[in-house]
Amino acid sequence: MSSASAETITCWYPPAWKTKTEKAEEIVAALSDKSGLNIVPRIARNYPEILRAFSTTEPNIVYVGSFVQAIIKARGLGTALVQNVNGREFYSGVLVYPKGEDPEDILRTYPSEIAFARGASSGESSALAATGGKALIATPNHGATCAAVKAGKAKAGVVKNWWWDSRKDDFPMLAMYRMPGISIEKNPDNVLTVSNAISASEAEKIKDAAIASKEVFGAKEMVPFDQSLLQFSLELMVKGRLDPLTYSW
C-alpha cells in the first residue's frame, strides 16, 4: 500500500446515513483526533460511488455492512480493519410472507416472485441464494419489500432479521420464516475498511483510533476484524449466482 500521509482521507458512509450526518461527523472527528490523520466524512449518493472511490489511488475509508464489504474483498480493493460490536454485529435475511400461507411452498413454486432490497446481503443475496438466482422483484429497501408483499405485488420477501424484529408490528398481516442454510446470522455489519491507497502504518493508526472510540460508534466494543468473517456473505452471492467482481446496482 502506498503512503497517503500528506493527503486528506475520505471516510464514506452509506446513502442511508444522510439522516445521521452529525454522527458521521462525530466519528470522523474522533478518528482524526486519535490517529493524527486528516479524515473528512462523506455520505455516498449510492454504493457504486464508494466502489469507484476505492478503485482510485486516492485514500478512502468506508463504514458499511457486508454486501459492499464482500465486494471490496472479492475485488481486492481494501482491507477491513475493525467492527462495531453492539449485540447485532451479525445479521441474516429472513422470509416474510402472508400469514396462513406456506413459506416453503412459496419458495418452491414462485421463486421469481420474491422481493428483496437491492444490494443487501439480507435482501438480494439471501433471496437469490434461496431461489437459485431466480428472485426478480428488486426494491430500494426492506420497508418497500414488505409493502410489495402486503400489496400482493410479491408472493414473499426477504428482509434483515433485526429490521424485521423492530418493524414487524407495522406489518401484522405478514409472518416470518427462517430459511434453512440462509437465515443464519453470519453477515457482518458496521465494519470499517481502508482502501489500498492507505499505507499499512496509517491503517494501523486508524484501527487503533477506532478501537479507542467505541463511544462515538455507539459500540460496546470496537474489535479487530477477521477477514474470514466475510466468507458467508460471499457464499450467499455464489449460491444466488451473483458475481461480486461484476455486480452493478
N, C-alpha and C positions, 0 to 999 in steps of 0.2 A: 504494500500500500504506500502511496506517495504522501508527502507532507502537505498539510493544509494550514500550518500554524499561523501564517500571516493573513489568512482569509476568514471571511465570515462563513460560519456553518449554518445551514438552514435546517431547522427541525420541523418536519412535516407532520401534520395531523390529518385524519380522515375528514371528508366533507361534513360528516355529522357534527364535528367539533365547531361548526360555525355558531352554535349556541353556547359554546364553552370557551370563548376567546380569552376570558380572564384567567381561567385555569391553565390554558395553553401558555399564556404569558408568564404565569407563576412558575410553571415547570421549567421553562427556558431560563428564567431569571436565576433559579436555584442551580441549574446545571452550569450556567455561565459563571456564577459566583464561585462554585466549588471546584470547577475544573480549570478556571483561569482562561477559558476559551471564549471567543466571541460567537455566541449562538443566538439566532433570531428565530421566532416562530413563524410558521406559515400554514394556513389551513388550505388543503387542496380543494380545487373545484371538482376534481374527480380523481379516481385512483390511477388512471394512466399517467396523469401529471406527476405522481410520485415515482412511478416506474421510469418515466423519461428522465427525471432528475437523477435517479440512481444510476442511470446508464451513461451519465456525463462524467467529466473529470472534475466537476465541482463537488465540494464536500457537503454531504447531506446526512441527516438522521431522520428516522421515522418512528412514530409511536403508534402501533396499529396491531390488528389481530391476525389470525393465522392464514387467511386466504392470501393476502398480499405478502405476508412473511414467507409463505410457501413458494410463491412465485419468485421472490427475491432469492431465496435459497436455491431453487432449481436453476435459475439463470446465472447464479454466481455473482450477483450484484452487490452483495454486502454481507455483514456478519451480525447476527443477533447477539446482543450483549446481556441484557437484563430483562426480568419480567416482574410485573406487579403481582404480588401475592395478596389476594384480598378475600379468599374463600370461594371465588368464582373465576379463578385463573384458567380453568379449562372448561370447555363447553361442547355441546353436541347439537345436532339437528334432530328434531322430533317431528313426527307426522301429526298434523291437525286435520280433522275430518268431521263431517256432520254426525252428531250423536245418533246412535241407533244403527249406523251402517258398519260394515265390516272392513276395517283398515287393510287387512291383508288381501281381501278380495279387490279393494280399490287399487292397490299397488299392482296386483296381478293382472287385472282386467283393463285398467285405464292408466297405464304408466305415462302416456303422453299428456294426460290431463292433470298433472301435478304442478302446483305453483311453487315458486321459490324466489327468494331475494337474490338478484344477480350479484355475482362477485362476493359471495359469502360461503365460508365452509359449512356453516349451519343452514344455509339455504341451497344455493346452486350445487355445490359439491356433494352435499348429502342427498339431495333429491335425485341427482343424476346417478350417484352411486347406487341408490336404492332401486333405480329403474333401468339400470344398464345403459344409461345415457339417453333415455327416451323422454324424460320430462321436458316439457316445452314452454310452460307458462311462466315467463320471467316477470318479476315485479321489482319496484325500486327498494322495497323494504319489507320487513316482517308484517307490519300492520297492513300493508297492501296485499300481502299473501293471504292473510286471514280474511280480509274483506272480499277477496276473489272467491274464496271457498264459501263464505256466508252468502254471497250473491249468486252462487251456482255457476260462476264462470270457471271454476276449477273443481274437480272432484275431491281434492285434498290439497294440503300444502305442507311444506317443510319449513320450520322456523327454529330459532335458537331456543334451547331449553330454558335458559334463565329469563329470556324475554317472555316466553310463554308463562312461566311461573308468576311473573309480575303483572301480566296483562290478560290472563285467561278469564277474569271476571268480566272483561269487556266483550267477550265472545261466548256467552253461556250456551249457545247452540252448537258449539264445537267441543269435541273430545280430543284427547292426546294419546298417541301410540308411540312407544319406543321401538324403533326398527332394529331387528337383530343385526349385529355387526356394524351398524351405522350410528345408532343413538348411544354413543359411548363418549363420555366427557374426556376427550383426549386432544381437542383442538385448543392450542394455547392462545390466550387473549392478552392484550396490553403488553406487547413486547417492544423494547427499544432496540433499534438496529442502526448500524452505521454503514454508509456506503464505502466502496473500495477506495475512494479518494481520501479517506481519513486514515492517517497513519496509525500504526499499532500503538504508539505511545499516547496519542491523542484519544484513541478508542479506550485505552485503559483509564485515562483521566475522566472520560465521560461515564464509563461504567462505575468508577468509584464515586463520582458525583451523584449519580442516580441512586446508588445504594445508600448514600448518606442523606438522601432527600425523600425518604418514604412518605413523609407527611404531605408534601405538595402533590405527590402522586395519588394520595388517598389510599395508600397501601399499608397492610400490616407489616410487610417487608418488601424490599426490592432485592431480588436474588439473581445471581449469575444464571444465564440461560443456557441450557444444554441443547445444542443444535439438533440432536436426535429426536427431540420432542415435536418437531415439525413433520416427522415421518408419517404419522396417522393422517394428517391433513393432505399430504401428498398422495397417500394411498387412496383416499377418497376420490381425488382427481382422476387417478388411474382407473378406478372402478367405474367412474362416471364418464370415462372417455374424454376427459378434459386434458389438454396438453398445456402445462404451465409455461412451456417455452414459447408458445404461440398464442396463448389466451389473450383476448381483447374484449373490453367491455362494449 
